[in-house]
Amino acid sequence: MSVPTVATLCHDLGSDLAPAPGFTAPSREVSAVHISELPDPTGYLSGGELLLTTGLTLPRTKLGCERYVRRLIEAQLSALAVGLGPVHDAVPPVLASACARFDLPLLVVPAPTPFLRVTTAYWAAVSRSSEQLLKDVLATQRALVDAAASLDPVGSVLRTLARALGAWAATFGPGCDLERVFPARAAHEVDQVAHELGRLEGAGVHSAASFATAESAVVVLPLAADDRVVGYLAVGTSSTLDANERRAVLTACALLSLDSVRRSRADAVASEAGRCVALLVDQGQVGAARQLAAATDVASPGQYVAVLALRGRESDRLTNAVRGWCAEALTVRTDRHSAWGLVPGDHPPLQPLETAIARVDADAVAILSEVVAVEQAPRVRQLTTSALTTLSPGTRRLTASVEVPYDHDVAGRLRVAVDGLGEPLRETLVGYLRHRGQWEPASRALGIHRNTLRNRIRRCTTALDVDLDDPDVAAELWLVLRRGAWA
């Protein structure tokens, strides 16, 4: 709020309040207007007042006036005004001398101007200032809301907040990595803030921090979505924020949190669609997976993929780290601690993935398979997730992958051979593979004798010219049966 000053009051009142001869009206803020005829009014002053007096009890001597003025100076008075007429026709010379010596602004209220005229003008100025302050605060709040509704809510809110406060504003991700900053020239200073954010990790959505850098006073607040910290807002100013500036920062924080909730829900929908696509691939339904991906606008599994398996404290944080590393990754949470995913064969470099996983959970374990044909992903997924149990905490096998071309000729030959088996042999083959080569469960499920099952499987292996005891062959044959809608 713009507080009235001695100079602005003199300007507003004109001849009704003017500097005494030899004095000027300074730009000192006036906290209140007080009237007193006491020889020592300092017990009723709190500092910054404009004191009005008729001089009824003013000391008559030079020494007495100097003591009077010295007490007013110690009380941090902004100015002293003498009302002429009732007691003095002119400013007493001893008072003017004392005020000049101790640098206390001396004003004159000429007769017949009442003191009420001065107090009324002061409170009218305060009212105008308060009204303007309210308008400015509302304008800032409205501008922040409008910015949050723009096409670029984060950038617009940061820009509006920074300009309103004459500061810089930045957002950080949940891993304390810088996302956006305005103005861009403040990036070098924001870098100094990033390492301080580590103190807030794990403190929850009600945490906050303030500290000083070489150039700014910095305030950091968390951005929350569903009781989770999804990022941070940092603001750096040249001086400590006042109450209204803090309100603007809190408003910006709330708006950015709402935007985070919106983006989090959109990400959750996309993540669920990606999960369904990955599960369809895992069931051998690659065509259906690609159709679903196209319908839900998520990444479609390509011809070649790599399988990533993870286990740690929180599987949702691990999958978020994976999608942050590769937006096309299709992830599936199997439980609170474990997850797996399909990543494109031409995935990004692996070092950022290692860094992202370590930042989320240093003890997490992970395995990335070689790049394989997407039809082989189910078998590779089983092997990869099973291998997780053999890793010690913190072990991550994220070696560079090598593309392995898919043998379309073998798959084509098997499709033709399976098609020629006939319905009874195909059903027997499906039942046998579904029970992973276990004779007793397979024969019971098929409703045939175990010897009949053995005889039919022997005929199948002869017709197909394959070894069903080879797990790679069994997996390949199962995919052929699924793609042909026989299984």
N, C-alpha and C positions, 0 to 999 in steps of 0.2 A: 504494500500500500504506500502511496506517495503521501507522506506526512506533511502538513503545512509547515512552512519555515517562517522565520522572522521576515525575510525579504518578501515572500508571497503574501503574508498578511498585510504588510505595509502597502504592497501594490494593490491588493483588493480593497483596502480601506481608504486609500488616497490620503487626503489631508487629515482624516480622523485618526491616523496613526502614522507618525513620521519620525525619522531619526532626529535626535536633538542636534543643535549646531555643533559641528566638529565630529559627528558620529555617522556611521553608515549602517544600513540594515544587512546583516550577514545571512548566509544560507544555512543557518543552524535550524535543525528541526525543533518544532515546538510540541511538546508532549501534552500540554494542557495550558489553560489560562487561569491564573490564580490571583485573587484579590486579597490583600492583607495590609493592615496598618500597624502590625506588630513591630516592635523594635527588632525582634529576631524571629522571622517567620520560617526559618529553616526546618523546624520540627514538622511543618506541614508540607514540605516540598520533597519530591522524590527524584528530581532531576529533569532538566529539559523544559521547565515551565517558562511561560512569559508572566512575570509578576507585575500586577497593576497596583499602584499606590498613589494616594493624594499627597503623601509626604507629611501626614499629620504628626507622626512621631519620629520623623527623621532627626538624627543628631544635628546639632547646630554647629559643631566644631569639625575641623578637618580630620582630626584623629578619630572622632566618633563615626564620621561618614566612611572613613577608610576601613574601620572595623566592620561596619555594616555591609559594605560592598564585599569585603574579604569573605565574610560568612556566606554571602550569596554565591560567590565564585566556588567556594568549597562544596556548596549544595548543587553545583553544576547547573545553575540557572542559565537559560538561553538568552534572556534579555530582561531589562527592567524598564517599565514605562511609568512616567509620572503624569498624573492627570492634573492639568492646570485649572485654576479657578477657585475651588473651595478653600485651599490653603495657600498655594503659591501661584503668583501670576507668571512666574518664569522659573525655569529649572534652577535650583540653588547651585551657585558656583562651586561650593565645596563638594556637592554630590557629583557634579559633572567632572570635577578634577579627580575624585576618587575612582569613578568609573573609567576614566581615560587611563589612569595609572594601572589599574588591574584588568584592563581590556574587557570590561563588561559593556555590551551594547546598551546604550541609553536611548529610549524613545520618548516621544511626547504625545499625549492625548489632549488636544486643545479644548478649551471651554467653547461651547457647552456640551461637547460630545460625551455621552454617558459611557461608563465602562461596559454596560450591557451591549453596546454596539460592537465592541471588540470581541466579547465572548460569543455573541451571535455569529459574527463573521468567521470566527475560528471553527465553531462546530458545523457551520455550513460548509466550510472547506473540507473538514473531516468527512462529512456526509458525502460530498461530491467524490472525494477520494475513495471512500468505501464502495460507493456505487460503481465507480470506474473499475475498481479492483474486482468486484463481483462480475462485471461484464467481461473483464479480461479472463478471469478464471473460467467462466462459462464458455467463452469463445475458445479457450484452449481445450476444454473438455469436449466441446462439440467438434473441434478440428480433429481431435484424436479419434473420436467415434467415426467421423467421416473417413479418416485414413484407414481405420480397421475394416471399413466396408468397401475399400477400393480393390482393384485387381491385384495389387501387390501390398497386402495388408502389413506385412512385417516391415518392408522398406518404407512405406508411407508413415507408419506409426513412429519409427525411429527418426525419420526426417522431421516430422511435426514436433516431436518431443524435444529433439536437439535444438531446433530453431526457437521454440518457446522458452527454453531454459538458457539459451546461449551456451550450450554444452555439447558433448559428444554422447552418443548412445549406441549400444552394441548388444547383440544377442549371441549367446553361446549355446552349443548343444549340450545334452546331458553328460557327455564326456568331456566338457569344458573346452571344446574346440570352437574357435571363433567362426560364426556363421555370417553375420552382417554387421556393418558399422557405418555410421554417418556422423560427421563427414568422413570421406575416405582418408583424408590427410591425418586423421587421428589414429590410424591403424597401428602406427609405431608405439603409441602410448597404450593402446588396448592390449598389445602383446605383453606388456608388463603386468596386466591384470589377470591374464589367463592362469598363471601358476597359483594365484591367491584363491581361485575358485575351488581348488582341490580341497580346501578346508570345509566347504559346504557339502561335499559329496557325502551322502549318508545321513545328513542332518534333517532331511525331510522337507515338506512343502512349507513349513512355518519358519524356515531358517532365513537369515539375511545377514549381510555383512557391510561394513563401511570401513574404509581405510584411505590413506593418502598416498599418492604417487608423487613423483618429482614435480608434476605440473597440475594435478587435479585432486579434488576431493571426490572419492568414488563411492557410489552406493550400488550394491548388488542385491537383487531380489530373485527368488526362484520362480519359474513358470511351471504351473501345475496342470495336470490333466488326470482326472480320476485318481486323486491322492498320490500321484506319481510326479516326480520332478522330471520334466521333459526339456528343460533348458534353463537359461538364466538371462536376466536383463541387467545390464550394467550401464550406469550413467556417471559421467565425469564432469564436474563443474569447477569453476575457479574459486568458488566459495561454498560454504555450507548451505544446503538447501533450507529455505524457509518452509513454513507450514503449507502454503499453497503450492509451492513447487513440489513438495513431497506428495501432495494429493495428485498432482499431474503424473508423477512417476508411478504411483499406485494404480491410477487409471490405465496408464499405458501397460503396466504389468498385467492387469486383469484382462484387457483387450487382447494382448498377445497370448495369454493363457487360453482364452476362448478360441483364438485361432488355432492354437496347438491342439485343443480338444477336437475342433473340426477336422484338422489334418490327421489327427490320431485315429478318428473314426473312419475317415476315408482310407487311411492306410490299413486299418483293421479289415475293412471290406475287401480291399485289394489282396491283403494277406490271406484271407479266408478263401478267396477265389483261387489264388496261387496254390494254396494247400490242396484244394480239390483237384486242380490240374495235376499236381505232383502225385496224388493218390491214384488218379486214373492211370498215369504212366506206370506206377508201381503195380497196378493190376493188369498191366499189359494192354490197356486201352489207349494207345497212343493217338489214334484218330479222334476218339471222343475227347481226349485231353486237349487236342489242338482246337477242336470245335468250341469247347468251353472257354479256352483262352481267348479265342476271337470274339466270343459273345460277351465276355466280362472285361475285355480290354486289359488283360494281363499278358505277361511275356509267354509266348508259345514255346514249348520245348522244341529245340532244333534237332537236326539229324544226329548230332553228337553232344553228349553231356558228360559231366563229371559228378560223382555223388560225394556229398560232404556230410559227415556224421559228427555230431557234437554232444558233449555232456558236461554239465557244470551246475552251479548253484541255481541259476534261473535260466531255463531254456528260452523264455521269451526275450530276454535281454541278448542272448547269444544270436537268436534268429534276427533280431533287429540289427545287430552288428553285421551279420552276413548280408542283409539287404542294403545296409549302408555301404558296404564294400562293392556289391554288385546288385544293381536294381532289378536285373532280370532273374535273380535267383528265386526259385520256388521252394519254400521251406515248409516243413511239417513238424509240429511239436508232438512228440509221442507221449510225453508226460512232463511234469514240472522241471525235470532235470535233463531230459534227453530230447534231441531233435535231429532231423536229417533234412537234406535238401538237394535239389538238382541245380547245377550251375552250368552255364553255356560252355561249350568246348573252348571258345575263345574268350574265356573269363579274364578279368583284369589281373595285373600282377599280384602275387600272393603276399608280399611283405605288408601291404596295408591291411590285409585280412588278419595276419598274425598280430599286428599292432592293435586292431580293433577288438579282437577276442581277448588279448591280454589286458586291455584297458577295462573291459567289462568284468572279466574273471580270470585272474592270473593262474588259477588252478584248473581251468577248463581243459578238457582233452578234445582233440579233433583229428579227423582223418579225411583227407581228400583223395579220392580215387583217381586213377588215370582216366583220360577221356575215352568213352566207349560209345558205341551206337546206342541211341535212346531205347531201342528194344531190349538191350541187355541191362538196362538200369535196375530192374527188379532184383536180378541175381546179384549184381554188384552192391546194391543197397543192403541186402541181407549180409553179405560178407563184410561190408564196411562197418555196419552197426555192430555186428558181432565182435569185430576186432577192437572196438572201443573198450571192452571190458579188460583187455590185456594191457592197456596203457596206464602208466602211473600218473598222478595228478600233475598238470602243467605240461604234459607231453602233447605236442601237436605235429602231426605228420602232414605238412602242407607242401609237399615237394612239387616241382614243376611237372605238369602233366604232358603226356605224349599222345597225340591222336591215334586211335586204333580203328582203322576202317572196318566197317561192317561188311560181313561176307554175304552179300545179297544172293549170290549163286547158291550157297548152301541152303539159305532160307527158302528160296524158290523151289529147289529140288525137294525139300521136306514137305512143302505145301502140296506139291503134285503127288508125292508118295502117300501122304496122309489121306488125300482125297480118294485115292484108289484102294484104301483099306476096306471100305465097307462100314456100315453103321455099327455092327456088333463089335468089330475089332477097335474102331475109334473110341467107342464108349469104354471098352476095357482099358485102352491105353490112357484115356483121360482119368479114369478112376485110379489106375496104378500110379500115375504121376501125381495126382492130387494127394495121395497118401504117401508120397515120397518113397515109393518102392517097397512099402511094407505089405507083405502078402496077406496076412490075416485081416487087418482092417480093410484093405482094398477088396478082398473077396467077400467080406460081410456086406460092405456098402454096395457092391455090385449084385449081390444075391446069387453068387455062383460058388462052386467048390474051388478050393485052393488049387487043385491040380488043373482044373479047367482054366483058371486064371493063368497059371504058368504056361500052359499050352498056347493060349492066345497071345501072351506077351512074346513067346518065342517066335510065333508067326509074324508078329509086328516087327520085331527086330530084324528078322530075315527080309521082310518086304521093304523096310526102311533103310536097311544096311547101316544100322547105327548101334552103338553100345549104350544102353540105357543106364548102366552103372556109372557112366562118366557124368559128373554133375554139370559140366558145361554143356554136354549134349542134351541132357534132360531139361536144363533151363531153356536152351534154344528151341527144343521141340515143344515145350509148354507154351512159349510165346507164339509159335506158329499155330498151335491149337486155339489160343485165345484170339489171335487176329482173325482166324477163320471162323470164329463164333462156335467152335466145337467144344470149348471148355467154359 
